[in-house]
C-alpha cells in the first residue's frame, strides 16, 4: 500500500515518479519536485519505528523491507545496473 500511495501521490501533484538522486533537503512536499521515492525517504521509511505493539512492529518491519527492496531495485533498474 505504501508504494502505491507514494506513486499515486506523486502523480496527483504533477511530480516526477522517480528520481534516485533526489536531495530531500532541497525539495518540498506537494510540489513538482516531490517524488514517490522522496515520500519513502521522508515518511514511509520511518513508520516501522512508530508502531506501539509487537504485532504492529512485526508487520511494519516486513512492509519496510519490501518497500526498501522495491526502491533499491527501482534505483538499479533506472540506472541500468540490474
C-alpha positions as CSV (number, residue, x, y, z in Angstrom):
1,X,0.0,0.0,0.0
2,X,2.8,2.4,0.8
3,X,4.4,2.2,-2.6
4,X,1.1,2.5,-4.4
5,X,0.2,5.5,-2.3
6,X,3.6,7.2,-2.9
7,X,3.2,6.9,-6.7
8,X,-0.4,8.0,-6.7
9,X,0.5,11.0,-4.6
10,X,3.4,11.9,-6.9
11,X,1.1,11.7,-9.9
12,X,-1.6,13.8,-8.2
13,X,0.8,16.7,-7.5
14,X,2.3,16.5,-11.0
15,X,5.7,15.4,-9.8
16,X,8.1,13.0,-11.4
17,X,7.5,9.5,-10.4
18,X,11.1,8.7,-9.6
19,X,14.5,10.4,-9.1
20,X,17.0,8.3,-7.3
21,X,19.3,11.4,-6.8
22,X,16.7,13.4,-5.0
23,X,18.0,15.6,-2.2
24,X,15.2,15.7,0.3
25,X,16.8,18.7,2.0
26,X,16.4,20.8,-1.2
27,X,12.9,19.7,-2.2
28,X,9.5,20.5,-0.8
29,X,6.5,18.3,-0.4
30,X,3.4,18.8,-2.5
31,X,5.4,20.3,-5.4
32,X,6.6,19.0,-8.8
33,X,9.9,18.2,-7.0
34,X,8.2,15.7,-4.9
35,X,8.6,12.0,-6.0
36,X,7.4,8.6,-4.8
37,X,11.0,7.9,-3.7
38,X,11.1,11.2,-1.7
39,X,7.9,10.1,0.0
40,X,9.6,6.9,1.0
41,X,12.8,8.7,2.2
42,X,10.9,11.4,4.2
43,X,8.0,9.5,5.6
44,X,7.4,5.8,4.8
45,X,10.8,4.5,6.0
46,X,10.1,5.9,9.4
47,X,6.8,4.2,10.0
48,X,8.3,1.0,11.4
49,X,9.8,2.9,14.3
50,X,6.4,4.4,15.3
51,X,4.5,1.2,15.9
52,X,3.4,0.6,19.5
53,X,2.6,-3.1,19.6
54,X,4.7,-6.2,18.9
55,X,2.5,-7.3,16.1
56,X,2.4,-3.8,14.6
57,X,6.2,-3.7,14.7
58,X,6.5,-7.1,13.1
59,X,4.1,-6.1,10.2
60,X,5.9,-2.8,9.8
61,X,9.3,-4.4,9.6
62,X,8.1,-6.8,6.9
63,X,6.5,-3.9,4.9
64,X,9.5,-1.8,5.3
65,X,11.8,-4.5,4.0
66,X,9.5,-4.8,0.9
67,X,9.5,-1.1,0.3
68,X,13.2,-0.7,0.8
69,X,13.9,-3.6,-1.6
70,X,11.5,-2.2,-4.1
71,X,13.1,1.2,-4.3
72,X,16.6,-0.3,-4.2
73,X,15.7,-2.4,-7.3
74,X,14.0,0.5,-9.0
75,X,17.2,2.6,-8.5
76,X,19.2,-0.2,-10.1
77,X,16.8,-0.6,-12.9
78,X,16.7,3.1,-13.7
79,X,20.5,3.2,-13.9
80,X,20.8,0.0,-15.9
81,X,22.8,-1.8,-13.1
82,X,20.4,-4.6,-12.6
